[in-house]
Amino acid sequence: MRKKITLFLADDDEDDKKLFIESAKQIDKQIKIFTASDGQEALSILKDKRNPLPDYIFLDLRMPRISGKQCLEEIMKDKRLQHIPVFIYTTSREVMDSINLKENGAVHFISKPANPAEIYYILSAVLNEKWHAVKSH
């Protein structure tokens, strides 16, 4: 039997969150998904030791209060969180963003697909790979 997977998504776009959750549930109805609407809320939830640690973290790059980049930097500083694979999940298509974020600990940079059906395939690929968090230097 496959281990129950827990995902954490920080994204300020409610429609994008809904599509992400629906796609994940199509893959496996048992997947647990926790969400935040900005980077500050994400860090509060992730750093609260009463909350279970997710298996994967997905961060939108452009969020209010604390950006996805700043959130990633804080995650990588936290010994309790830095082992969790972090994916940047964003509308950005900037190559330099991708390179910079991978250097700062993100395991992958995923551009949000224009077609919602593609989210299912992206998540399927992510959940069927063995990812290892990259510790910052």
C-alpha positions, 0 to 999 in steps of 0.5 A, a space after each residue: 500500500 502506498 504511503 499517504 502523501 501530504 502536499 503544501 501549496 502556497 498561492 495567492 490565486 484561489 482559482 489556481 489553488 482550486 485547480 491544483 487541489 482538484 488535480 491532486 485528488 484525481 491522482 489519489 483521493 487520499 492525498 492531504 493538501 494544506 494551503 496558504 494564501 501568501 508566504 507569511 501564512 505559509 511560514 507560520 503554518 510550516 514552522 508550527 510544530 503542531 502541524 504535520 510536515 508535508 512530503 512536498 512544498 509548492 510555492 508560487 513565486 509572486 505572493 503578497 507579504 512574503 514572496 515565494 523566493 523569500 519563503 524558500 530562503 526561510 525554509 532552507 534555513 530551518 533544520 526541520 523543513 530544509 529536507 522537504 522538496 520545494 517546487 516553485 509553481 508559478 506563472 513566471 517563465 524567466 530562466 534566470 528565476 529558475 536558475 536562481 531558485 534552484 541555486 537557493 534550494 528549490 528542486 524544480 521550477 514548474 511554470 503553471 500550465 495554461 491548460 488546467 488538464 496539464 496540472 494533473 500530468 505535472 503532479 503525476 510526474 512529481 509524485 512518481 519521482 524520488 526528489 531530494 531537497 537541496 541543502 543551501 550552502 
